[in-house]
Amino acid sequence: MLKDITLGQYFPGTTVVHRLDPRTKLVLVIVYITALFLAKRFASYALVLVFLLAVIRISRIRLRVILQSLKPLLFVIILTAILNLFYAGGVPIVSFWIFKISKEGIFNAAYMVLRITLLIAGTFLLTYTTSPIALTDGLENLLSPLKKLKAPVHELAMMMSIALRFIPTLLEETDKIMSAQKARGADFESGSIIARAKAMIPILVPLFISAFRRADELATAMECRCYHGGDGRTRLRELRYAGRDWTAFAVGALLLAAVIVLRNSGL
């Protein structure tokens, strides 16, 4: 299950999506999320789904990788669907005990599952096609107006980038610790929920120790390289918009406009 969590991983490539400016991809993700939450009926969701599948196709990220990233969140998706199914209101079609299933509940559950799935797939695609360094530079550039308010923009962007970068590392470390514990007879899959939670304690202690050790090593490495924040810092590659970025902005604007039109027309 841990190997299915791919958030923070970067898959190098030379596709158009990979070569987009990181600022462009960050803005498009915001536009995509906005369009997704504005979608109301089948036609709107279908349009967003087609857009996402087109981006996945262009980026050459295997669809199987995207679907695997949903497996760890399957419980949350199912729970959300159940809550929307039984507590949506409307005229009940089926009723038993305190639970009532209505037509509105079925549609709400289906749309909510589709919304969460598309949201996770779209945001994961950002880290798949953008390196952590590029993501940090793009985020810092977009948040640069906050520097006038004395906000630590560079530090915030760096922390977010490091957090994303260390997710795969910590997951790999957790998998190694679990394998070592299983080799010593530990059982993480049987028993009640409380028993399973107690069985995780031998994993959490060495994992926290490893995380703190890696953080200390990273801090030492940054100090040895004379890192002192964003003041006077130069970049190997300066961010510049190209024609493909303006084309991507236009496509994102068209998607958002189309979803708004479909929403107002009730589709």
N, C-alpha and C positions, 0 to 999 in steps of 0.2 A: 504493500500500500504506500509506503514512504517513497518508493521509487517512482510512483505515479505523479508525485507532486513536482511539477516542472517550473513553478514560478521562480523567476530570477535567472533562469538559464538563458543563454544566448546561443543561437544557432547561426554561425557566420554564413554569409551569402553575398551574392552580387546582384540580386534582383532589384527591381525598381523600389520595392518597399524597403529593402535594406539600405538603399542609397538615399532615401529621403532624409531631409534635415530632421534631427531629433525634435526640434521645436515644432515642426510640421506634424510629426506623429503624435506628439503630446496634445496639440490642439485638436487634431482629428479624433483622438480618443475621447476628448471632452465633448466634441460634436456628436460622436457616435453614441455616447452614453445619454446625452440630451435627447437625441432622436429616439433612442430606445425607450426612455421613460415617457416620451410624448406619444409613442405608438399606443393605439387604443384597440384596434380590431385586427382581423386576420391579414388584410391587405398591407397594413403598416408593418406588422411583424414580418411578413413575407418579404417586403422590400428591404428591411434591415438584414434579414437572413441572407438574401441574395448578395447584398453588399459585402457581408462578412465572408461568405464563401468565395466571392471574387477576389478579395484581398488575400485569403488563405491560398488560393490558386496561384496568384501572382507571386506571393512570397515563397512558394514552393515548400512551405511547412506541411508535413504530412498530417492529414486529417486525423490519423490514429493518435498522434501526439496530442492534438487538441482534445480529443475525446478522453484520453487517459488522464488528462489534467482535471477532468470533472469527477473522476472516481472518488477521490478523497472527500469531496463535497456532496456526494450522493445522498448522505443522510440528511443534510440540511435542505437539499432540494426536495426530497420526499416529504420531510416534515412541513415545509412551506406549502407544498401542494395539498397535504391533508388539512392543514389549518384553513386554507382558502376554500377547500371543498366543503367543509362542514359548517363554516361560520361566515358564509357570504350573504345570507339572507335570501329573500325571494320566495316564490311559491315552491314548496317542497315536492320533489318527484318521488323520493324514497325517504321514509322516516322510520327510525328505530331508536328506542330509548330517548336520549337527549340529542341524538345526532339527526340532522336533516340535510339531505342532498337535493339541491335545486339546480335548475338549468344555469343560473347565474354562477353558482358555485363551481360547476364543471368548467365553464368558460374561464372563470377567474383563476382556477387552479392551473389550467392548461397555459394561459397567458403568463402567469407568474413563473412557472417552470421554464417556459421559453425565454422569458426576460432574464432570469438568473443565468441560464445556460449561455445565452448570447453575451451577457455582460462579462462573465468569467472568460469566455473564449476570446472576446475582443481585447480585454485588458491583458490577458496572458500573451496575446500576439505582439503586444508592444515590447515586452521584455525578450521575446524570441528573436525579434528582428533589430534590436537596438543594443549596442554594447553598454555596459555600465558607465564607462567614461563618457560616451556620447550622451547618455541619458542624464548624467550629472550636469554636463555643460548646457544641454538644452533646457533643463529645469532651472538652472541658475540664471540663464539668460531671460527666460520668461518671467522669473520672479524679480528681476533686477530693479523694477520700479520701487519695490519695497525697501531698497537700500536707503532711499530718502527718508524713510521712517526709522532708520537705524536698525532694521531687522537683519539678523545674521543669515543672509540668503545663501551664501556659499556654504556655510557650515550645515544648514538645513539640507541643501541639495546633496552634500557629501554624505551626511548621515543616512539619507534615504537610499543613496546608491550603495553604500556599504551594507546596509541592511538587506537589500535585494541580492547583492553579490554573495552574502554569507548564507542565504537560505539553502541553496543546494549543498554547500559545504557542511552545514549543521545537519541536514537530512542524511547525508552520507555518513557523518560521524555517528548519528543515532542508529543507523542501520548496522554499522560495525559493532556498536556496543550491544545491540540486541542480539546479533549473531553470536557474540562472545558469551552473553548471558545464557542463551539457549544451549550453547555447547557445554555449559556448566549445569544444565538441568533446569533452567528457569522456564516457566510456563506463562505465556502472556495471552493465551487464547481461550483457556477454559476457566470455569468458575463464574461467580456473579460479577456485576459491574464493580462492586466495592473491592472484590478480590483482584480484579484486573487492574484497578487503580493503584492498589497497594503494590502490585507486581511491577508497576512502572517506576517506583521510587529508586530501585537500584540503577535505573537508566538515567533518571534526572540528575542525580548527584554527579556522576562522571561527565555528563553532558554539560552541566553548568561549569564545572572545572575546566573542561576543554574550551568552552566558549570564552571564559575569562582569560585563559592562557593565550588563545588566538588574538583576542582584543589587545592584550598587553604586547604581544609580538608585533601586531600591526602598528600600535602607537610608537613602539621603539623604532620600527622601520621608517615610519614617517618622520620622526625626529632626526634620524640619521641622514635623511634626504633633505633636511632643512625646511621641512614643511611648516608654514606659519600662517595658514589661512589663505584667503583669496586676494589679499593686498599684494599688488605687484606681480600677480601670477600671470604667466603667459601660457598659451596653448599650442600644442603641436599642430592642430588643425583648427583654423578659424571657421566659425559657422557662417555659411552664406547660402541664401536661398537661390535655387535654380529653377529652371522652367518646370521641371517635374513637380516641384513643391507648389507652385501656383496652380498647376493643373489639379493636384491633390486637394488644395483648398477649394477649388471650384466644384470638384466632385462632392466634397463634404457639405458644401453649402447647398448643392442640389439635393442631396439626401435629406438634409434637415428641412428644406423647403417642401419637398415631396411628402415627408411624414406629417408636417403641419397641415398641408392641404388635405391629405387623406383623413387626418384626425377631425378637421372641421367639417368634412363631408360625411363623417360617420362610418368610414370604411376601415 
